[in-house]
Amino acid sequence: MSRTLMFSMLLCFAAPMLGWQKPAGKPSFTGVWQLDAAKSKTELKGLVWKIDQKDALFAIEEIESGKPVSASKCPIGKACEFEDSGKKMSAMTYFLDSMLIQTRSAADNSAVVKRKLKLNDDGSLLVELVTIVPSDKTETLVFTRQNGGATATAAAQ
């Protein structure tokens, strides 16, 4: 009887541990990404994003039709400032599960855009651009990785 009781208690405490897994790490968006116009719902053309994600820093250089448009280097979880097409902008970047969210706004709040970045199962980068100001508009961008790197997972922040 006592063996059965001890075994039952051991099973009750050990069973939850068998199903426990370490939480998945945050995805790494590092790479050179080319807009796939056929899969995207946007009027943008010839867009390339160069993303460098290290530790708690997210840097993105945007190039449209061969011309640099903006370059931002933002700590994750903290506000940052940069220039986009000659305008002063600020941004807040953070992770929400496996999605990276970046809200960008002009200094005078005349433009506010929320970007939601997510890696698809096929290795492409899905970006939802939600323009909050001046109008409520959503665009979907799909990028393909140009440097051939495999999807990496960064250590949990």
C-alpha positions in Angstrom: 0.0 0.0 0.0 2.7 2.5 0.9 4.6 1.7 -2.3 1.5 2.4 -4.3 1.0 5.6 -2.5 4.6 6.7 -2.9 4.5 5.8 -6.6 1.3 7.7 -7.1 2.8 10.8 -5.4 5.9 10.6 -7.5 3.9 10.3 -10.6 1.8 13.3 -9.7 4.8 15.5 -9.2 6.9 14.1 -12.1 4.2 14.1 -14.8 4.0 17.9 -15.2 7.7 18.1 -15.4 7.8 15.6 -18.3 5.5 17.9 -20.4 7.4 21.1 -19.5 9.5 22.6 -22.2 11.8 25.6 -22.3 10.0 28.6 -23.9 10.9 29.2 -27.5 13.5 31.9 -28.1 12.7 35.1 -29.9 13.1 34.9 -33.7 16.0 36.6 -35.4 15.1 38.9 -38.3 18.7 39.5 -39.3 19.3 39.4 -43.0 18.8 41.2 -46.3 15.1 41.1 -47.3 13.8 41.8 -50.8 10.1 42.7 -51.2 8.1 40.1 -53.1 5.7 42.4 -54.9 3.6 39.4 -56.2 2.8 38.3 -52.6 2.4 41.8 -51.1 -0.5 44.1 -50.8 1.2 47.5 -51.3 2.1 50.1 -53.8 5.7 50.0 -52.7 8.2 48.7 -55.3 11.9 47.8 -55.2 12.0 47.8 -51.4 15.0 46.1 -49.6 15.3 45.9 -45.8 18.7 45.2 -44.2 18.1 44.1 -40.7 20.6 43.5 -38.0 19.3 42.2 -34.7 21.8 41.7 -31.8 21.0 41.1 -28.2 18.5 43.8 -27.3 19.2 46.0 -30.4 17.2 46.1 -33.6 18.6 48.0 -36.6 16.9 48.3 -40.0 18.1 50.1 -43.1 15.5 50.6 -45.7 16.3 51.1 -49.4 13.7 51.8 -52.0 14.6 51.6 -55.7 18.3 51.6 -54.8 18.1 54.8 -52.7 18.5 54.7 -48.8 15.2 55.9 -47.3 15.9 55.4 -43.5 18.1 53.8 -41.0 17.1 53.2 -37.5 18.9 51.5 -34.6 16.6 51.0 -31.7 17.0 49.2 -28.3 14.2 46.7 -27.8 11.9 48.0 -25.2 13.1 51.6 -25.2 12.3 54.6 -27.4 14.7 55.8 -30.0 15.0 58.6 -32.6 16.1 58.5 -36.2 15.4 60.1 -39.6 13.1 58.7 -42.3 13.1 60.5 -45.6 14.5 63.6 -44.0 11.9 63.7 -41.2 12.7 63.2 -37.5 10.9 60.1 -36.2 10.7 58.1 -33.0 10.0 54.5 -32.5 9.3 51.9 -29.8 10.2 48.3 -30.6 9.2 45.2 -28.6 8.5 41.5 -28.9 5.0 40.1 -28.5 5.5 36.3 -28.4 7.3 35.5 -31.7 6.2 38.8 -33.4 8.3 42.0 -33.3 6.3 45.2 -33.1 7.6 48.6 -33.9 5.5 51.7 -33.6 7.0 54.7 -35.5 5.7 58.3 -35.2 6.8 61.6 -36.7 8.0 64.2 -34.2 4.7 66.2 -34.6 2.6 63.0 -34.6 1.4 63.7 -38.2 2.3 60.1 -39.1 2.0 57.0 -36.9 2.6 53.5 -38.3 2.7 50.2 -36.4 4.8 47.5 -38.0 4.2 43.8 -37.1 7.1 41.6 -38.2 6.7 37.8 -38.2 8.7 35.0 -39.8 6.5 32.6 -41.9 7.0 28.8 -41.9 8.4 29.1 -45.4 11.2 31.4 -44.2 9.7 34.6 -45.6 9.2 37.7 -43.6 5.6 38.9 -43.2 5.2 42.6 -42.3 1.8 44.2 -41.6 2.0 48.0 -41.8 -0.9 49.6 -40.0 -1.1 53.4 -40.7 -2.9 54.9 -37.7 -2.4 58.6 -38.6 -3.2 60.3 -41.0 -5.7 57.5 -42.1 -6.6 54.0 -41.0 -4.9 51.9 -43.7 -3.2 48.4 -43.6 -0.6 47.1 -46.1 0.9 43.7 -46.1 4.5 43.2 -47.2 6.1 39.9 -47.8 9.9 39.7 -48.1 12.2 36.9 -49.1 15.6 36.5 -47.5 18.4 37.3 -49.9 21.5 36.1 -48.0 20.4 32.5 -47.9 20.8 32.3 -44.1 18.6 29.9 -42.1 16.1 31.3 -39.7 17.9 31.7 -36.4 16.5 32.0 -33.0 18.0 34.5 -30.5 18.3 33.6 -26.9 15.5 34.8 -24.7 16.0 38.5 -23.8 
